[in-house]
């Protein structure tokens, strides 16, 4: 029994044909060649029920077939079928087909039907016979029929399902919490449907998955982008997989289709850093350049496997056959920025070593580099990935998919560069101007088709739209550059404030004053904290603050002005989306995970936006939709907030009035709807006792009355008892 020659350095799977030269029987064996380290591993397996080729003679003629440039041939009688593969894998993969004389005493020469490639699915019209190459699962079939006899076609009707199963979930969510603990990511799926159908004896199994909407929220409170991922349309995901189980040696997937709706990615560098710190431990990033003795022994043992011993058995994965595979085009817009990493810990003015001081100065310069990495709405498009009748190993399939999407990403690198804000975002500028130019051209043409008067109106309208687009593009161009610079300047100035102890400046004049005085204050403050080793870093920080702080104040004012003018022309509503729910609150003292409370999380989110109440314990809050207000109660103060709803659906709060717990004198529950707060006057000389009246529905007023009883004095005014020295008067009893 002999076979043809094959290359051993060609990795992958192939089928080899062995012929017995005595009784002319043939055998098909499967050979797998895999590169494992410095050696090739060759595995021979028995024939499977999936031959690479099959020849079907459905004609009334006797057929002879053989490989091109190979003398060994096979004879097929009428209506005979045989499994086939190449006798010589290294020679051309072409099949020669001849028609033999129909009578035994006929000495005429065979008629050459043609030379065919069995790898391409096609129909070959010939004078003698009709030849077709089609796919029967992973097997290529060369079918020969008489010219007058049409090709038999499979029935078009679908197989009746023998059973089905449907699972619908209204919503599904996952919260990701790190070890601090604090919530980082919240993933939510809405209206998730799983449908499975199968035919008799589970010969065919179909699975359909659809997700109506999906959103990934960034739960870091200081983030610039509260939503990491959202889809613009529904269903967000639609996937269908049809699998055949009639083949035992391969995975036969008859139909695979995956479709994603256009999506928006808004990535915050701070979230990426926290996720990396969560999943990558410090031991994983330590690299020891000098290998140990155990490493050398392990490498030696791995190198001699298969040479001095029996190779270990490995699980052989089945090859995949896709009759039709399609991944729909992917459209996405990408935004990237790094939020300020200011936290309570980073704002503390504690220095331990000289290394920390030098690192702090280096961090100031690194913070200014954030201006180069801010990207806004880069439009990206990955073309569809389509396969038909593809028979490959799992590793090859994954490699081809990776190469496809890598090539698509490299092809759009210029789009990312054109969407950088420090360059003014030229991609968005062109998008804005293109809309104005289209209106300038098409509005007059549309009016010309109606009447001369409509042409004049169209010309005026097109010109105004072009001018509006030009003004918006200029304002947006300058705003993008300035806001990108402001991102790095704000972070750098925050780190400079750790050397001076100054609070965050709110006006341009405060920035000038802090920059000028910081030249003297920064070395003195660093000397008080660390000693002589802090003088040099303090001097450097003061010199940087002298330049960066006034520049930050000017840039902040410029951005505010241009943003107001730009939004007055047109709001960029795509840049503002809301979280599915506020971030989870975790008590920093107990670090215990409890059941999620939407009311408590909303109150904590509101409290975080109020600087003076940010670090106080939350008691409760009441929203008043009629008055567009909110009453917030913490352990140490009562705040009446005005709610501002913006056109882009974001919400901000401003303080109407506030009363500290130490200033409260009397809390009078005058009526079911009214609570009066009597508190100390701001001026000691004022003899009148100021009051604040709270008017709410009866149930809400009663809740506020109980909230006020939970207030405590501040730490500065606490004595042996933590009860508030306030007289509560309930006139409703």
C-alpha positions in Angstrom: 0.0 0.0 0.0 1.5 3.3 -1.1 0.5 6.9 -1.3 1.7 10.0 -3.0 4.3 12.4 -1.6 3.4 15.4 0.6 5.3 18.3 2.2 5.8 17.8 6.0 6.4 21.5 6.6 2.9 22.5 5.5 0.8 22.6 8.7 -2.9 21.8 8.7 -5.1 18.9 7.9 -5.2 17.0 4.6 -6.6 13.7 3.3 -4.2 11.2 1.8 -5.2 8.3 -0.6 -3.5 4.9 -0.2 -3.8 2.3 -3.0 -3.3 -1.4 -2.7 -1.4 -2.3 -5.9 -2.5 -6.0 -5.7 -6.3 -5.8 -5.3 -6.6 -2.1 -6.3 -8.5 -1.2 -3.1 -8.1 2.3 -1.8 -8.1 3.8 1.7 -8.5 7.4 2.8 -6.6 8.6 5.9 -6.5 12.0 7.5 -3.1 13.6 8.3 -2.7 16.5 10.8 0.6 18.4 10.8 1.2 20.8 13.6 4.2 22.8 14.6 4.9 22.4 18.3 8.0 24.3 19.4 11.0 23.2 17.4 9.4 20.1 15.9 6.5 19.1 13.6 4.0 16.7 15.0 2.3 14.4 12.5 -0.8 12.5 13.5 -2.4 9.8 11.3 -6.1 9.1 11.8 -8.6 6.8 10.1 -10.9 7.9 7.4 -14.0 9.9 8.5 -17.4 10.2 7.1 -16.4 13.5 5.5 -14.3 12.9 2.4 -12.9 16.0 0.7 -14.4 15.1 -2.7 -17.0 12.8 -4.2 -17.6 11.9 -7.8 -21.2 11.1 -8.9 -21.8 9.6 -12.3 -25.6 10.1 -12.9 -25.2 9.5 -16.6 -25.7 6.4 -18.8 -22.0 6.5 -19.8 -18.9 4.9 -18.4 -16.5 7.5 -17.0 -12.8 7.4 -16.4 -11.2 10.0 -14.1 -7.6 10.7 -13.0 -5.6 13.5 -11.6 -3.8 15.7 -14.1 -0.2 14.4 -14.8 -1.0 11.1 -12.9 -1.5 7.9 -14.8 -3.5 6.1 -12.1 -7.2 6.3 -13.0 -10.6 5.2 -11.7 -13.5 3.8 -13.7 -17.1 4.8 -12.8 -20.0 2.8 -14.3 -23.3 4.5 -14.9 -25.0 5.7 -11.7 -21.9 4.9 -9.6 -20.4 7.1 -6.9 -17.0 7.1 -5.3 -15.1 9.1 -2.7 -12.1 10.8 -4.0 -9.0 12.7 -3.1 -5.7 13.5 -4.9 -3.3 10.7 -5.5 -0.4 13.1 -5.7 -0.9 16.1 -3.4 2.1 17.9 -4.8 0.9 17.8 -8.4 -1.8 20.1 -9.9 -5.2 19.7 -8.3 -7.1 19.2 -11.5 -9.3 16.3 -12.5 -9.3 14.9 -16.0 -12.6 13.3 -17.1 -12.9 11.0 -20.1 -15.9 9.1 -21.5 -15.2 5.5 -22.5 -16.8 3.7 -25.4 -20.2 2.3 -24.6 -19.6 -1.1 -26.2 -16.9 -3.6 -25.3 -15.8 -4.3 -28.9 -15.5 -0.6 -29.7 -11.9 0.2 -30.1 -12.4 4.0 -30.6 -10.5 6.4 -28.4 -12.1 7.8 -25.2 -13.8 11.2 -25.6 -12.2 13.9 -23.4 -15.0 15.6 -21.4 -12.6 18.2 -19.9 -10.3 19.1 -17.1 -12.0 20.5 -14.0 -11.1 22.1 -10.7 -13.1 20.6 -7.9 -12.5 23.4 -5.4 -14.7 26.0 -7.2 -18.5 25.6 -7.1 -19.5 26.1 -10.7 -21.4 24.6 -13.7 -19.4 23.5 -16.8 -21.4 23.2 -20.0 -19.9 20.5 -22.3 -21.1 18.9 -25.6 -21.3 15.4 -24.2 -22.3 15.6 -20.6 -23.4 18.2 -18.1 -20.8 18.8 -15.4 -21.4 20.5 -12.1 -19.3 21.1 -9.0 -21.5 21.6 -5.9 -21.1 21.5 -2.1 -22.6 18.7 0.0 -21.6 20.0 3.4 -17.8 20.1 3.5 -17.5 17.7 0.6 -17.1 19.0 -3.0 -19.2 16.9 -5.4 -18.4 16.5 -9.1 -21.7 15.4 -10.6 -22.0 14.2 -14.2 -25.4 13.9 -15.9 -26.7 13.5 -19.5 -27.2 16.8 -21.3 -30.9 16.2 -21.7 -31.3 15.3 -18.0 -31.5 18.2 -15.6 -29.5 18.3 -12.4 -31.5 16.9 -9.5 -32.2 19.7 -7.0 -32.8 19.3 -3.3 -36.3 20.0 -2.1 -36.8 23.7 -1.3 -39.1 23.1 1.6 -37.8 23.6 5.1 -37.7 20.8 7.6 -40.6 20.8 10.0 -39.3 21.4 13.6 -39.9 18.6 16.0 -39.6 20.9 19.1 -38.9 24.5 20.1 -38.0 26.4 23.3 -38.4 30.2 23.9 -36.9 32.1 26.8 -37.5 35.9 27.2 -35.9 38.0 29.8 -37.3 41.5 30.4 -33.9 42.8 31.6 -30.5 41.5 32.7 -27.8 43.5 34.3 -24.2 42.9 35.7 -22.4 45.2 38.0 -18.6 45.2 38.2 -17.1 46.2 41.6 -13.4 46.4 42.5 -11.7 45.6 45.7 -11.9 49.2 47.3 -14.9 48.5 46.9 -16.4 50.9 44.3 -18.6 50.2 41.3 -16.8 50.7 38.0 -19.1 49.3 35.2 -22.8 48.6 35.0 -23.9 46.5 32.0 -27.6 46.2 31.2 -29.5 44.3 28.5 -33.2 44.8 27.9 -35.7 42.4 26.3 -33.3 39.5 25.8 -34.8 36.6 23.8 -33.4 33.0 23.3 -35.2 30.8 20.8 -34.1 27.2 20.0 -35.7 24.9 17.5 -34.8 21.4 16.4 -35.8 18.7 14.0 -36.5 15.1 14.5 -33.6 13.2 16.2 -31.9 16.6 16.7 -30.5 16.4 13.1 -30.7 20.1 12.8 -30.5 22.7 15.7 -31.2 26.4 15.2 -30.6 29.1 17.8 -31.7 32.7 17.6 -30.6 35.3 20.1 -31.8 38.9 20.0 -31.2 41.8 22.4 -33.5 44.8 22.0 -31.1 47.3 23.7 -27.8 47.2 25.5 -25.8 49.8 27.4 -22.6 49.8 29.4 -22.3 52.6 31.9 -19.2 54.1 33.4 -19.9 54.4 37.1 -16.9 56.4 38.1 -18.4 59.7 39.4 -15.7 62.0 38.1 -15.9 60.6 34.5 -16.4 62.8 31.5 -18.4 60.0 29.8 -21.1 58.5 32.0 -22.0 56.0 29.3 -19.3 53.7 27.9 -21.3 52.0 25.1 -24.8 52.5 23.7 -26.5 51.5 20.5 -28.4 53.9 18.3 -31.2 51.5 17.1 -32.8 48.3 18.1 -32.4 45.4 18.2 -28.9 46.0 19.3 -27.8 42.4 18.6 -29.4 39.8 16.4 -27.6 36.4 15.9 -28.8 33.2 14.2 -26.9 29.9 14.2 -28.1 26.7 12.4 -26.0 23.6 13.2 -26.2 20.1 11.6 -25.5 17.1 13.7 -25.4 14.4 11.0 -21.6 14.7 10.8 -19.8 13.3 13.8 -16.2 14.2 12.9 -16.7 17.9 12.1 -18.7 20.9 13.4 -21.2 21.6 10.5 -22.7 25.1 10.8 -25.1 25.5 8.0 -25.9 29.2 8.6 -24.3 31.8 10.9 -25.4 35.4 10.9 -24.5 38.2 13.4 -25.8 41.8 13.1 -24.9 44.7 15.4 -26.5 48.1 15.2 -24.4 51.3 15.0 -22.8 52.0 18.3 -21.1 54.8 20.2 -18.0 54.1 22.3 -17.0 56.8 24.8 -13.9 55.6 26.6 -12.4 57.2 29.7 -8.8 56.6 30.3 -9.3 56.7 34.1 -11.8 53.8 33.8 -9.3 51.8 31.8 -6.6 52.3 34.4 -8.9 51.2 37.2 -10.0 48.1 35.3 -6.4 47.3 34.6 -5.6 47.6 38.3 -8.5 45.4 39.1 -7.6 42.5 36.7 -3.8 42.8 36.6 -2.0 42.2 39.9 1.4 43.8 40.6 3.0 40.3 40.5 1.8 39.9 36.9 3.7 43.0 35.7 7.0 42.2 37.3 9.5 40.8 34.9 12.5 38.9 36.1 15.2 39.0 33.4 17.4 36.3 35.0 15.9 32.8 34.5 16.0 30.5 37.5 17.1 26.9 37.7 13.5 25.7 37.7 12.8 27.7 34.5 15.8 26.1 32.7 14.7 22.6 33.7 11.1 23.3 32.6 12.3 24.6 29.2 14.5 21.5 28.7 11.7 19.1 29.5 9.4 20.9 27.1 12.1 20.7 24.3 12.5 16.9 24.6 8.9 16.0 24.5 8.4 13.7 21.5 12.1 13.1 21.1 13.0 11.2 24.3 9.5 10.3 25.4 6.0 9.8 24.3 4.2 13.0 23.5 1.3 14.0 25.7 -2.2 13.3 24.4 -3.9 16.5 23.4 -7.5 17.1 22.7 -8.0 17.4 19.0 -10.6 20.1 18.1 -13.0 19.4 15.3 -12.7 21.3 12.0 -15.4 23.8 11.3 -17.5 23.9 8.1 -19.5 27.0 7.3 -22.0 26.7 4.5 -22.8 30.4 4.9 -21.2 32.7 7.4 -21.8 36.4 7.6 -20.9 39.1 10.1 -22.7 42.3 9.2 -20.8 45.6 8.8 -19.9 47.3 12.1 -20.4 51.1 12.4 -19.1 52.9 15.4 -18.2 56.3 16.6 -15.3 56.5 19.0 -14.5 59.1 21.7 -11.6 59.0 24.1 -10.4 61.2 26.9 -8.9 60.9 30.3 -10.8 62.5 33.2 -9.1 64.3 36.0 -7.8 61.7 38.5 -8.4 64.0 41.4 -9.5 62.2 44.5 -9.5 62.8 48.2 -6.3 60.8 48.5 -4.5 62.6 45.7 -5.5 66.0 47.0 -4.0 65.4 50.4 -0.8 67.3 51.0 1.3 64.5 52.4 4.7 63.7 51.2 6.8 60.9 52.3 10.0 60.6 50.3 11.9 62.5 47.7 10.9 60.0 45.1 7.3 61.0 45.6 8.2 64.7 45.1 10.0 64.1 41.9 7.3 61.8 40.6 4.8 64.6 41.4 6.6 67.0 39.2 6.8 64.4 36.4 3.1 63.8 36.8 2.5 67.5 36.2 4.2 67.3 32.8 2.4 64.0 32.0 -1.0 65.6 32.8 -0.3 68.2 30.2 0.1 65.5 27.6 -3.5 64.4 27.9 -4.3 67.1 25.4 -2.9 64.9 22.6 -5.1 61.9 23.3 -8.6 63.4 23.3 -10.7 62.0 20.4 -14.3 63.0 19.7 -16.7 61.0 17.6 -14.3 59.3 15.2 -16.5 57.6 12.6 -15.3 54.0 12.1 -16.6 51.4 9.7 -15.6 47.7 9.5 -16.8 46.0 6.3 -18.7 42.7 6.5 -17.0 39.4 6.8 -18.6 36.7 4.6 -17.6 33.1 4.0 -19.3 30.4 1.9 -18.5 26.7 2.0 -15.4 27.2 4.2 -13.8 24.2 5.8 -11.1 25.2 8.2 -9.7 24.4 11.7 -10.8 26.6 14.6 -7.4 28.3 14.9 -7.4 29.2 11.2 -10.9 30.7 11.5 -10.0 32.8 14.4 -6.8 33.9 12.7 -8.6 35.0 9.6 -11.2 36.9 11.6 -8.4 38.7 13.5 -6.6 39.6 10.3 -9.8 40.9 8.7 -10.6 43.3 11.5 -7.0 44.3 12.0 -6.8 45.3 8.4 -10.0 47.3 8.6 -8.6 49.0 11.7 -5.3 49.9 10.0 -7.2 51.2 7.0 -9.0 53.8 9.2 -6.0 55.1 11.2 -6.3 58.4 9.4 -9.8 58.8 10.7 -8.6 58.6 14.3 -5.9 61.2 13.6 -8.5 63.5 11.9 -10.7 63.2 15.0 -8.1 64.4 17.6 -9.4 67.5 19.3 -6.0 69.1 19.7 -6.1 69.4 15.8 -9.6 70.9 15.8 -11.2 67.6 14.8 -11.0 68.1 11.0 -13.3 65.2 10.4 -16.2 66.9 12.2 -15.4 70.2 10.6 -15.7 68.6 7.1 -18.9 66.9 8.2 -20.4 70.3 9.2 -19.3 72.1 6.1 -20.5 69.3 3.8 -24.0 69.6 5.1 -24.0 73.4 4.5 -22.5 72.9 1.0 -25.2 70.4 0.1 -27.9 72.7 1.3 -26.4 75.6 -0.7 -26.5 73.5 -3.9 -29.7 71.6 -3.6 -32.0 74.2 -2.1 -31.8 76.5 -5.2 -32.0 73.5 -7.6 -35.1 72.3 -5.8 -36.7 75.7 -6.1 -35.7 76.1 -9.8 -37.8 73.1 -10.6 -40.9 74.8 -9.1 -40.7 78.5 -10.0 -38.3 81.5 -10.2 -39.7 82.8 -6.9 -39.0 79.4 -5.3 -35.5 79.6 -6.7 -34.9 82.9 -5.0 -36.2 81.6 -1.7 -34.0 78.4 -2.1 -30.9 80.5 -2.8 -31.5 82.6 0.3 -32.2 79.5 2.4 -29.2 77.6 1.1 -26.9 80.6 1.7 -28.1 81.0 5.3 -27.6 77.3 6.0 -24.1 77.5 4.5 -23.3 80.5 6.6 -24.7 78.8 9.7 -22.7 75.7 9.1 -19.5 77.8 8.5 -20.0 79.7 11.8 -20.7 76.5 13.7 -17.7 74.8 12.2 -15.4 77.7 13.1 -16.7 77.8 16.7 -16.6 74.0 17.1 -13.0 73.9 15.7 -11.8 76.5 18.2 -13.8 74.9 21.1 -12.3 71.5 20.4 -8.7 72.8 20.5 -9.3 74.9 23.6 -11.2 72.2 25.5 -8.5 69.6 24.7 -5.8 72.0 26.1 -8.1 72.7 29.1 -8.2 68.9 29.9 -4.5 68.7 30.4 -4.1 72.1 32.0 -6.8 71.3 34.6 -5.1 68.1 35.7 -1.7 69.7 35.8 -3.0 72.6 37.9 -4.6 70.2 40.3 -1.3 68.5 40.9 0.4 71.9 41.3 -2.2 72.7 44.0 -0.9 69.7 46.0 2.3 71.7 46.5 0.6 75.0 47.5 -2.5 73.7 49.3 -4.7 76.0 47.3 -8.3 75.1 46.5 -9.5 74.8 42.9 -9.7 78.3 41.4 -13.1 79.2 40.1 -12.4 82.4 38.1 -9.6 83.7 35.9 -8.6 86.3 38.5 -8.1 83.5 41.1 -5.9 81.6 38.7 -3.7 84.7 38.2 -3.5 85.3 42.0 -2.7 81.7 42.8 -0.1 81.5 40.0 1.7 84.6 41.2 1.6 83.8 44.9 2.5 80.1 44.3 6.0 81.0 43.4 6.6 81.8 47.0 4.0 79.6 48.7 4.9 76.4 46.9 8.5 76.1 48.2 7.4 77.2 51.7 4.6 74.7 51.9 6.8 71.8 50.6 9.4 72.7 53.1 6.9 72.6 56.0 5.7 69.2 54.8 8.9 67.4 53.9 11.8 69.6 54.9 14.8 70.6 52.8 14.2 67.9 50.2 10.9 69.5 49.3 12.3 72.9 48.4 13.5 72.1 44.8 10.3 70.3 43.7 8.3 73.2 45.3 10.3 75.8 43.3 9.7 73.8 40.1 6.0 73.5 40.8 5.7 77.2 41.6 7.4 78.2 38.3 5.1 75.9 36.4 2.0 77.3 38.2 3.1 80.8 37.3 2.6 79.9 33.6 0.0 77.2 33.6 -2.6 78.6 36.1 -3.3 81.9 34.2 -3.3 79.9 31.0 -5.9 77.5 32.4 -8.1 80.4 33.6 -8.0 82.1 30.2 -8.7 78.8 28.4 -11.6 78.0 30.7 -13.2 81.4 29.9 -12.6 81.0 26.2 -14.2 77.5 26.2 -17.2 78.7 28.1 -17.8 81.5 25.7 -17.3 79.5 22.5 -19.4 76.6 23.9 -22.3 78.9 24.7 -22.2 80.4 21.2 -21.8 77.0 19.5 -24.7 75.5 21.4 -26.8 78.5 20.6 -26.6 77.5 17.0 -27.0 73.8 17.4 -26.8 71.4 20.3 -24.6 68.3 20.0 -27.2 66.0 21.5 -25.3 62.8 20.6 -22.6 63.8 23.1 -25.0 63.6 26.1 -26.5 60.4 27.2 -27.7 59.3 30.6 -26.8 56.3 32.8 -29.4 53.6 33.2 -29.2 54.1 36.9 -27.0 56.1 39.3 -23.7 54.5 40.6 -24.1 52.0 43.5 -23.4 53.4 46.9 -21.0 51.4 49.1 -20.5 52.6 52.7 -16.7 53.5 52.9 -16.7 52.5 56.6 -18.1 49.0 56.4 -17.3 48.2 52.7 -20.3 45.9 52.6 -22.3 45.2 49.5 -26.0 45.6 50.1 -29.1 45.4 47.9 -29.2 48.3 45.4 -31.5 51.2 46.4 -32.3 53.6 43.6 -33.5 56.3 46.0 -30.3 56.2 48.1 -28.1 56.0 45.0 -29.9 59.0 43.5 -29.4 61.0 46.7 -25.7 60.1 46.8 -25.3 61.2 43.2 -27.0 64.5 43.9 -24.9 65.0 47.0 -21.7 64.4 45.2 -22.5 67.4 42.9 -22.6 69.7 45.9 -19.0 70.4 46.9 -19.7 71.4 50.6 -21.9 68.3 51.2 -19.9 65.8 49.2 -18.2 64.2 52.2 -21.2 64.2 54.6 -23.4 61.3 55.3 -26.6 61.2 53.3 -30.0 61.1 55.2 -32.6 61.6 52.4 -33.9 63.8 49.7 -37.3 64.7 48.2 -37.9 65.7 44.6 -40.6 68.3 43.7 -41.5 68.0 40.1 -44.0 70.9 40.2 -41.5 73.4 41.6 -38.5 71.9 39.8 -36.7 71.6 43.1 -35.1 69.2 45.4 -34.7 69.1 49.2 -31.5 67.4 50.3 -30.8 66.5 53.9 -27.4 65.3 55.2 -26.1 64.7 58.7 -24.9 68.3 58.9 -27.0 70.5 56.6 -30.3 71.0 54.8 -30.2 72.2 51.2 -32.9 73.5 48.9 -31.8 72.9 45.4 -33.1 74.2 42.1 -33.2 71.6 39.3 -32.1 72.6 35.8 -33.1 70.4 32.9 -30.9 71.2 29.8 -31.9 70.5 26.2 -29.3 67.7 26.1 -31.2 65.9 29.0 -28.5 66.5 31.5 -29.4 67.7 35.0 -27.6 70.2 37.2 -28.4 71.5 40.7 -27.9 75.0 42.2 -28.4 75.9 45.8 -31.3 78.1 46.7 -30.6 78.1 50.4 -28.9 75.9 53.0 -29.0 75.7 56.8 -26.3 74.0 58.8 -27.2 71.6 61.6 -25.3 73.8 64.1 -27.4 76.8 63.1 -30.8 75.2 63.6 -32.8 76.4 66.6 -36.4 75.1 66.2 -38.0 72.8 63.7 -41.7 73.4 63.6 -44.1 71.0 62.0 -46.8 73.6 61.6 -49.3 71.8 59.3 -49.4 68.6 57.3 -47.9 70.4 54.4 -45.6 73.0 56.0 -42.3 72.8 58.0 -40.6 75.9 59.3 -36.9 76.0 60.1 -35.8 78.7 62.6 -32.0 79.1 62.5 -29.3 81.5 63.7 -28.8 84.7 61.7 -25.6 85.1 59.7 -25.0 88.4 61.4 -24.8 88.3 65.2 -26.1 91.9 65.4 -29.3 90.9 63.6 -32.0 90.5 66.2 -34.6 88.9 63.9 -34.6 85.1 63.7 -34.5 84.0 60.0 -36.8 81.2 58.9 -37.0 78.8 55.9 -40.4 77.5 55.0 -40.7 74.0 53.4 -44.0 73.3 51.7 -44.5 69.7 50.4 -47.4 67.2 50.1 -48.3 65.7 53.5 -46.5 62.4 53.0 -43.3 64.0 51.8 -43.5 66.7 54.6 -43.7 64.0 57.2 -40.7 62.2 55.7 -38.7 65.4 55.8 -39.6 66.0 59.4 -38.2 62.5 60.4 -35.1 63.2 58.2 -34.4 66.4 60.2 -34.5 64.5 63.4 -31.5 62.4 62.2 -29.2 65.3 61.8 -26.1 65.6 64.1 -23.8 68.5 64.9 -20.5 68.9 63.1 -17.4 67.4 64.6 -16.1 70.7 65.7 -19.2 71.3 67.8 -19.7 67.7 69.0 -19.6 67.2 72.8 -20.1 63.9 74.7 -23.4 63.4 73.2 -24.1 63.4 69.4 -27.7 64.6 69.6 -28.6 67.8 67.9 -29.4 70.7 70.2 -32.6 71.6 68.4 -36.2 71.9 69.6 -38.7 70.0 67.5 -42.3 71.1 67.6 -45.0 68.9 66.2 -48.2 70.9 65.9 -50.0 68.3 63.9 -50.5 65.9 66.7 
